[in-house]
Each structure stands twice: as structure tokens, then as C-alpha cells.
Amino acid sequence: MIDVFGILSRFNWQSVIDIALVTAIFYGLLRLFRGTQAVALLRGVLIIFLSITVITNVLQLTAFEWLVRNSLPAILVSLPVIFQPELRRALERMGRTGVLLRWGAHESRAERTSEYLVAATMQLAERRHGALIVLEGATGLQDYVDTGVFIDGVVSTRLLLTIFFPNTPLHDGAVIIRNGRVVAAACVLPLSSRSSAEVQYGTRHRAALGITEQSDALAIVVSEETGTISVARNGRMVRRLDDARLMRVLESFYRPRRPWTRESRRVSA
């Protein structure tokens, strides 16, 4: 049995600093990798490492412990190779914008973004200009951003209307929005693999379902044929939204911890 009282008796202010430094390092790594799919891979590596540590210390498996001990140097060398693209992007972003020290006003930015999105979506629907707009959630979409044209512009109604104007180079594809900025346009998204979606929906709607099946993103679709506004999330599609319902959906997306009212549950269902 682990001597808990003995451990606690050795706990002092240096132990607090030690734990705080380790926590800060892991927190910094997660922030650096935020916005990429490497976050899930990093979590998997940490889970495997912790599981191996528990197994070797509790069960006292000699051969398994020898294998892990001799494989550890190779694993440590391979990690920078595996995460090389994400490390390069994260370090460039940190050096360019000071991401570890920047704290934005998320709520006000989300409110402005929602207003611009609703205004642009309604005008696109009125003109019957097809559009596909993806709002990034906690799951990074950097792999899909890399398939499009990098923009990194503040979200505005005019910018979205310009991107989705028919026959322009960027209109045929998805716009990905992250933290109130249009990260990229003309992005290629995965199509939904469900057979029912192939019959019922067009390419834009299937792409909206596909990206929301693989992430926690929110996708807004404007039909080119009918001008109908649809929203997809968690692999589900809600169609024929007006400006008020679309605004409520966006508010729910940007403030997920707010207690849902009866109306917000009905819109999201």
C-alpha cells in the first residue's frame, strides 16, 4: 500500500512549485497544439504513457517493464517527427502573435461574428448564392484549412458575400471560421458516409454533415437552388431557418454552457 500520510508529510512549497511547473508545461503544449487534430493524438499518447506507468508499477511485470524501458528512447525521438507539422505551425503562431499571452474578449467577438454571419447568410439566401460556412469548435480543423486558400481575415458580411459570389475562384468550397476570423476559403470537406444523405442532400449539405460527424463544428449551408438555410451539428441537419432561429443557434454554439431554454432546445432539435 502507498503510504499516503508519508507522501503528504513531505509535501512543501517546493512541491507546489514543482506541480505548478509541470501543469504549466502541459497546458502550454495543449495551447500550442490547439486548432489541429494532433490534440487527439497527443491525448492518446499521454493516456498510453500513463497506462503503461500504472501497469508496470502495480503488477510488477518484469519482461514488459524491460520492453518499455528499452523502447522509451526510440519513442521520445519519434514524437518530434510525428508532430513536426503541428510543432512548426504552433511555434510560428506563438512567435507571430504571442498566443500564450493573448486573452481576447471572446464573448463580444462571438456576438459580432454571429451578427455578421446572420446578415451574410440572409443576403446569400435572398440572392440564392450557394454557401457553406463552418465554425470551428474545440476540435481543430487545421487539416481541412490546409486544403483551401488561406485568408485570415476578420469576419464581415461583405467578405462572406464576396467569397460566395457565383463564379469567383473561392465560391466553390467551404469557408472555415476560427475565433472570429475567416481562416480559409475553398476548403475541401469530407462527405457524409451515410447512404440516406446521398439520396436526400446535395454535395454542400453532405459536406456539412460530414464535417459535423467528425468534429464538434457547426456548419451553415445556403442552398443554391432554393435559397433555404440549413444548419448541421453532430451529424444532424436542421433546415429552413430564418434569421431569428439562426441567431439562436449561433448563440447556443458560442455559449454552450448557458442553461438551455425551452426555445433553444426546440431550435437545436
C-alpha positions as a Markdown table, in Angstrom:
| # | Residue | x | y | z |
|---|---|---|---|---|
| 1 | Met | 0.0 | 0.0 | 0.0 |
| 2 | Ile | 1.1 | 3.5 | -0.8 |
| 3 | Asp | 2.0 | 5.5 | 2.4 |
| 4 | Val | -0.3 | 8.5 | 1.7 |
| 5 | Phe | 0.5 | 10.1 | 5.0 |
| 6 | Gly | 4.2 | 9.8 | 4.4 |
| 7 | Ile | 3.8 | 11.5 | 1.0 |
| 8 | Leu | 1.8 | 14.3 | 2.5 |
| 9 | Ser | 4.3 | 14.8 | 5.2 |
| 10 | Arg | 7.0 | 15.5 | 2.6 |
| 11 | Phe | 4.7 | 17.9 | 0.7 |
| 12 | Asn | 6.0 | 21.5 | 1.0 |
| 13 | Trp | 6.1 | 24.8 | -1.0 |
| 14 | Gln | 8.7 | 23.3 | -3.4 |
| 15 | Ser | 6.3 | 20.5 | -4.2 |
| 16 | Val | 3.7 | 23.1 | -5.1 |
| 17 | Ile | 6.1 | 24.9 | -7.5 |
| 18 | Asp | 7.1 | 21.5 | -9.0 |
| 19 | Ile | 3.4 | 20.5 | -9.7 |
| 20 | Ala | 2.6 | 24.0 | -11.0 |
| 21 | Leu | 5.5 | 23.9 | -13.4 |
| 22 | Val | 4.5 | 20.5 | -14.8 |
| 23 | Thr | 0.9 | 21.7 | -15.1 |
| 24 | Ala | 2.0 | 24.9 | -16.9 |
| 25 | Ile | 4.1 | 22.8 | -19.4 |
| 26 | Phe | 1.3 | 20.5 | -20.3 |
| 27 | Tyr | -1.1 | 23.5 | -20.5 |
| 28 | Gly | 1.3 | 25.3 | -22.8 |
| 29 | Leu | 1.6 | 22.2 | -25.1 |
| 30 | Leu | -2.1 | 21.8 | -25.4 |
| 31 | Arg | -2.5 | 25.5 | -26.3 |
| 32 | Leu | 0.3 | 25.2 | -28.9 |
| 33 | Phe | -1.4 | 22.2 | -30.5 |
| 34 | Arg | -4.9 | 23.8 | -30.3 |
| 35 | Gly | -6.5 | 24.1 | -33.7 |
| 36 | Thr | -5.0 | 20.9 | -35.1 |
| 37 | Gln | -6.1 | 17.2 | -35.0 |
| 38 | Ala | -2.8 | 16.5 | -33.2 |
| 39 | Val | -4.6 | 17.3 | -29.9 |
| 40 | Ala | -6.4 | 13.9 | -30.1 |
| 41 | Leu | -3.1 | 12.1 | -30.9 |
| 42 | Leu | -1.3 | 13.9 | -28.1 |
| 43 | Arg | -4.1 | 12.9 | -25.6 |
| 44 | Gly | -3.8 | 9.3 | -26.9 |
| 45 | Val | 0.0 | 9.3 | -26.3 |
| 46 | Leu | -0.5 | 10.6 | -22.8 |
| 47 | Ile | -3.2 | 8.0 | -22.0 |
| 48 | Ile | -1.0 | 5.2 | -23.2 |
| 49 | Phe | 2.0 | 6.5 | -21.2 |
| 50 | Leu | 0.0 | 6.8 | -18.0 |
| 51 | Ser | -1.5 | 3.3 | -18.5 |
| 52 | Ile | 1.9 | 1.7 | -19.0 |
| 53 | Thr | 3.3 | 3.5 | -15.9 |
| 54 | Val | 0.4 | 2.2 | -13.8 |
| 55 | Ile | 0.7 | -1.4 | -15.2 |
| 56 | Thr | 4.5 | -1.6 | -14.6 |
| 57 | Asn | 4.4 | -0.2 | -11.1 |
| 58 | Val | 1.3 | -2.1 | -9.8 |
| 59 | Leu | 1.6 | -5.5 | -11.5 |
| 60 | Gln | 5.4 | -5.7 | -11.4 |
| 61 | Leu | 5.7 | -7.3 | -14.9 |
| 62 | Thr | 9.5 | -7.7 | -15.4 |
| 63 | Ala | 9.6 | -8.5 | -19.1 |
| 64 | Phe | 7.0 | -5.8 | -20.0 |
| 65 | Glu | 8.9 | -3.3 | -18.0 |
| 66 | Trp | 12.2 | -4.2 | -19.8 |
| 67 | Leu | 10.5 | -3.8 | -23.1 |
| 68 | Val | 9.1 | -0.3 | -22.2 |
| 69 | Arg | 12.4 | 0.9 | -20.7 |
| 70 | Asn | 14.3 | -0.1 | -23.9 |
| 71 | Ser | 11.7 | 1.3 | -26.2 |
| 72 | Leu | 11.3 | 4.7 | -24.5 |
| 73 | Pro | 14.3 | 6.4 | -26.2 |
| 74 | Ala | 13.0 | 5.5 | -29.6 |
| 75 | Ile | 9.6 | 6.8 | -28.7 |
| 76 | Leu | 10.9 | 10.1 | -27.5 |
| 77 | Val | 12.9 | 10.5 | -30.7 |
| 78 | Ser | 9.9 | 9.7 | -32.9 |
| 79 | Leu | 7.5 | 12.1 | -31.2 |
| 80 | Pro | 9.0 | 15.3 | -32.8 |
| 81 | Val | 8.9 | 13.6 | -36.1 |
| 82 | Ile | 5.2 | 12.7 | -35.7 |
| 83 | Phe | 4.3 | 16.2 | -34.5 |
| 84 | Gln | 6.6 | 18.0 | -36.8 |
| 85 | Pro | 4.0 | 19.9 | -38.9 |
| 86 | Glu | 2.0 | 20.9 | -35.8 |
| 87 | Leu | 5.1 | 21.9 | -33.9 |
| 88 | Arg | 6.2 | 24.2 | -36.7 |
| 89 | Arg | 2.8 | 25.8 | -37.1 |
| 90 | Ala | 2.4 | 26.3 | -33.4 |
| 91 | Leu | 5.8 | 27.8 | -32.9 |
| 92 | Glu | 5.3 | 30.1 | -35.8 |
| 93 | Arg | 2.0 | 31.2 | -34.5 |
| 94 | Met | 3.4 | 31.8 | -31.0 |
| 95 | Gly | 6.2 | 33.9 | -32.3 |
| 96 | Arg | 4.0 | 35.9 | -34.6 |
| 97 | Thr | 1.1 | 36.6 | -32.3 |
| 98 | Gly | 2.2 | 35.8 | -28.7 |
| 99 | Val | -0.6 | 33.2 | -28.3 |
| 100 | Leu | 0.4 | 32.2 | -24.8 |
| 101 | Leu | 0.0 | 35.8 | -23.6 |
| 102 | Arg | -3.1 | 36.9 | -25.6 |
| 103 | Trp | -6.5 | 36.9 | -24.0 |
| 104 | Gly | -9.3 | 38.1 | -26.3 |
| 105 | Ala | -12.8 | 39.3 | -25.4 |
| 106 | His | -14.4 | 36.1 | -26.6 |
| 107 | Glu | -18.0 | 36.9 | -25.8 |
| 108 | Ser | -18.1 | 40.3 | -27.6 |
| 109 | Arg | -16.2 | 38.8 | -30.6 |
| 110 | Ala | -18.7 | 35.9 | -30.8 |
| 111 | Glu | -21.6 | 38.3 | -30.7 |
| 112 | Arg | -20.2 | 40.4 | -33.6 |
| 113 | Thr | -19.4 | 37.3 | -35.6 |
| 114 | Ser | -22.9 | 36.0 | -35.1 |
| 115 | Glu | -24.4 | 39.3 | -36.3 |
| 116 | Tyr | -22.2 | 39.3 | -39.5 |
| 117 | Leu | -22.9 | 35.6 | -40.1 |
| 118 | Val | -26.7 | 36.1 | -39.9 |
| 119 | Ala | -26.6 | 39.2 | -42.1 |
| 120 | Ala | -24.5 | 37.5 | -44.8 |
| 121 | Thr | -26.5 | 34.3 | -44.7 |
| 122 | Met | -29.8 | 36.1 | -45.2 |
| 123 | Gln | -28.4 | 38.0 | -48.1 |
| 124 | Leu | -26.9 | 34.9 | -49.7 |
| 125 | Ala | -30.2 | 33.1 | -49.3 |
| 126 | Glu | -32.2 | 36.0 | -50.8 |
| 127 | Arg | -29.8 | 36.1 | -53.8 |
| 128 | Arg | -29.7 | 32.2 | -54.0 |
| 129 | His | -25.9 | 32.2 | -53.8 |
| 130 | Gly | -24.8 | 28.8 | -52.5 |
| 131 | Ala | -22.6 | 28.8 | -49.5 |
| 132 | Leu | -21.0 | 26.5 | -46.9 |
| 133 | Ile | -19.7 | 28.1 | -43.7 |
| 134 | Val | -18.0 | 26.0 | -41.0 |
| 135 | Leu | -17.5 | 27.4 | -37.4 |
| 136 | Glu | -14.7 | 25.6 | -35.7 |
| 137 | Gly | -15.4 | 24.2 | -32.2 |
| 138 | Ala | -13.0 | 22.5 | -29.8 |
| 139 | Thr | -11.9 | 20.0 | -32.4 |
| 140 | Gly | -9.2 | 21.5 | -34.6 |
| 141 | Leu | -9.9 | 21.7 | -38.3 |
| 142 | Gln | -6.4 | 22.7 | -39.4 |
| 143 | Asp | -6.1 | 19.7 | -41.8 |
| 144 | Tyr | -9.1 | 21.0 | -43.7 |
| 145 | Val | -7.9 | 24.6 | -43.6 |
| 146 | Asp | -4.7 | 23.4 | -45.3 |
| 147 | Thr | -6.8 | 22.2 | -48.3 |
| 148 | Gly | -8.1 | 25.7 | -49.0 |
| 149 | Val | -6.9 | 29.2 | -49.7 |
| 150 | Phe | -5.5 | 30.9 | -46.6 |
| 151 | Ile | -7.2 | 34.3 | -45.8 |
| 152 | Asp | -7.0 | 35.1 | -42.1 |
| 153 | Gly | -9.4 | 38.0 | -42.3 |
| 154 | Val | -11.9 | 39.3 | -39.7 |
| 155 | Val | -15.4 | 38.0 | -40.4 |
| 156 | Ser | -17.6 | 40.6 | -42.1 |
| 157 | Thr | -20.8 | 40.5 | -44.2 |
| 158 | Arg | -19.0 | 41.9 | -47.2 |
| 159 | Leu | -16.2 | 39.4 | -47.0 |
| 160 | Leu | -18.5 | 36.5 | -47.0 |
| 161 | Leu | -20.7 | 37.9 | -49.8 |
| 162 | Thr | -17.6 | 38.4 | -51.9 |
| 163 | Ile | -16.2 | 34.9 | -51.3 |
| 164 | Phe | -19.5 | 33.2 | -52.3 |
| 165 | Phe | -20.3 | 35.4 | -55.3 |
| 166 | Pro | -21.0 | 33.0 | -58.2 |
| 167 | Asn | -18.2 | 32.0 | -60.5 |
| 168 | Thr | -15.5 | 33.6 | -58.3 |
| 169 | Pro | -12.4 | 31.4 | -57.7 |
| 170 | Leu | -13.2 | 30.8 | -54.0 |
| 171 | His | -17.0 | 30.3 | -54.0 |
| 172 | Asp | -16.9 | 26.5 | -54.7 |
| 173 | Gly | -15.9 | 25.2 | -51.3 |
| 174 | Ala | -16.2 | 25.8 | -47.6 |
| 175 | Val | -15.2 | 28.8 | -45.5 |
| 176 | Ile | -13.8 | 27.9 | -42.1 |
| 177 | Ile | -14.1 | 30.4 | -39.3 |
| 178 | Arg | -12.0 | 30.3 | -36.1 |
| 179 | Asn | -12.1 | 32.8 | -33.3 |
| 180 | Gly | -14.0 | 35.4 | -35.3 |
| 181 | Arg | -11.7 | 35.2 | -38.3 |
| 182 | Val | -12.1 | 33.7 | -41.7 |
| 183 | Val | -9.2 | 31.3 | -41.7 |
| 184 | Ala | -9.5 | 29.9 | -45.2 |
| 185 | Ala | -11.9 | 29.6 | -48.1 |
| 186 | Ala | -12.5 | 27.0 | -50.8 |
| 187 | Cys | -11.7 | 24.2 | -48.3 |
| 188 | Val | -12.5 | 20.6 | -49.1 |
| 189 | Leu | -14.5 | 18.8 | -46.5 |
| 190 | Pro | -15.3 | 15.1 | -46.1 |
| 191 | Leu | -18.7 | 14.0 | -47.3 |
| 192 | Ser | -21.1 | 12.1 | -45.1 |
| 193 | Ser | -20.8 | 8.4 | -45.5 |
| 194 | Arg | -24.5 | 7.7 | -44.7 |
| 195 | Ser | -26.4 | 6.3 | -47.6 |
| 196 | Ser | -29.5 | 8.3 | -46.7 |
| 197 | Ala | -27.6 | 11.5 | -47.1 |
| 198 | Glu | -26.6 | 10.6 | -50.6 |
| 199 | Val | -30.2 | 10.4 | -51.7 |
| 200 | Gln | -31.6 | 13.3 | -49.7 |
| 201 | Tyr | -28.9 | 16.0 | -49.9 |
| 202 | Gly | -26.6 | 17.7 | -52.3 |
| 203 | Thr | -22.9 | 18.0 | -52.1 |
| 204 | Arg | -22.8 | 21.1 | -49.8 |
| 205 | His | -25.3 | 19.5 | -47.4 |
| 206 | Arg | -23.4 | 16.2 | -47.4 |
| 207 | Ala | -20.1 | 18.0 | -46.7 |
| 208 | Ala | -21.8 | 19.9 | -43.8 |
| 209 | Leu | -23.0 | 16.6 | -42.3 |
| 210 | Gly | -19.6 | 15.0 | -43.0 |
| 211 | Ile | -17.6 | 17.6 | -41.1 |
| 212 | Thr | -20.0 | 17.7 | -38.2 |
| 213 | Glu | -19.9 | 13.9 | -38.0 |
| 214 | Gln | -16.1 | 14.0 | -37.5 |
| 215 | Ser | -15.9 | 17.1 | -35.2 |
| 216 | Asp | -17.9 | 19.4 | -33.0 |
| 217 | Ala | -18.1 | 22.1 | -35.6 |
| 218 | Leu | -21.2 | 23.9 | -36.7 |
| 219 | Ala | -21.9 | 24.2 | -40.4 |
| 220 | Ile | -24.2 | 26.7 | -42.1 |
| 221 | Val | -25.5 | 25.8 | -45.6 |
| 222 | Val | -27.3 | 28.0 | -48.1 |
| 223 | Ser | -28.9 | 26.1 | -50.9 |
| 224 | Glu | -28.2 | 27.5 | -54.4 |
| 225 | Glu | -31.4 | 26.0 | -55.9 |
| 226 | Thr | -33.9 | 27.1 | -53.2 |
| 227 | Gly | -32.2 | 29.6 | -51.0 |
| 228 | Thr | -33.0 | 27.5 | -48.0 |
| 229 | Ile | -30.8 | 28.0 | -44.9 |
| 230 | Ser | -29.8 | 24.8 | -43.1 |
| 231 | Val | -27.6 | 24.1 | -40.1 |
| 232 | Ala | -25.7 | 20.9 | -39.3 |
| 233 | Arg | -24.2 | 19.8 | -36.0 |
| 234 | Asn | -23.3 | 16.4 | -34.5 |
| 235 | Gly | -24.2 | 14.8 | -37.8 |
| 236 | Arg | -27.8 | 16.2 | -37.7 |
| 237 | Met | -29.4 | 18.7 | -40.1 |
| 238 | Val | -32.0 | 21.4 | -39.3 |
| 239 | Arg | -33.5 | 23.1 | -42.4 |
| 240 | Arg | -35.5 | 26.2 | -43.3 |
| 241 | Leu | -34.1 | 28.5 | -40.6 |
| 242 | Asp | -35.0 | 32.2 | -40.5 |
| 243 | Asp | -32.7 | 35.0 | -39.1 |
| 244 | Ala | -34.1 | 34.7 | -35.6 |
| 245 | Arg | -33.6 | 30.9 | -35.3 |
| 246 | Leu | -30.2 | 31.1 | -36.9 |
| 247 | Met | -29.1 | 33.7 | -34.4 |
| 248 | Arg | -30.3 | 31.5 | -31.5 |
| 249 | Val | -28.4 | 28.5 | -32.9 |
| 250 | Leu | -25.2 | 30.6 | -33.1 |
| 251 | Glu | -25.7 | 31.9 | -29.6 |
| 252 | Ser | -26.1 | 28.4 | -28.4 |
| 253 | Phe | -22.9 | 27.3 | -30.2 |
| 254 | Tyr | -20.8 | 30.1 | -28.8 |
| 255 | Arg | -22.1 | 29.8 | -25.3 |
| 256 | Pro | -22.6 | 26.1 | -24.8 |
| 257 | Arg | -22.6 | 26.2 | -21.0 |
| 258 | Arg | -25.5 | 28.6 | -20.8 |
| 259 | Pro | -28.7 | 26.8 | -19.5 |
| 260 | Trp | -30.9 | 26.0 | -22.4 |
| 261 | Thr | -34.4 | 27.4 | -22.5 |
| 262 | Arg | -37.3 | 25.6 | -24.0 |
| 263 | Glu | -37.0 | 27.6 | -27.2 |
| 264 | Ser | -33.3 | 26.9 | -27.6 |
| 265 | Arg | -33.9 | 23.2 | -27.2 |
| 266 | Arg | -36.6 | 23.3 | -29.8 |
| 267 | Val | -34.3 | 25.0 | -32.3 |
| 268 | Ser | -31.4 | 22.7 | -31.8 |
| 269 | Ala | -33.5 | 19.5 | -32.0 |
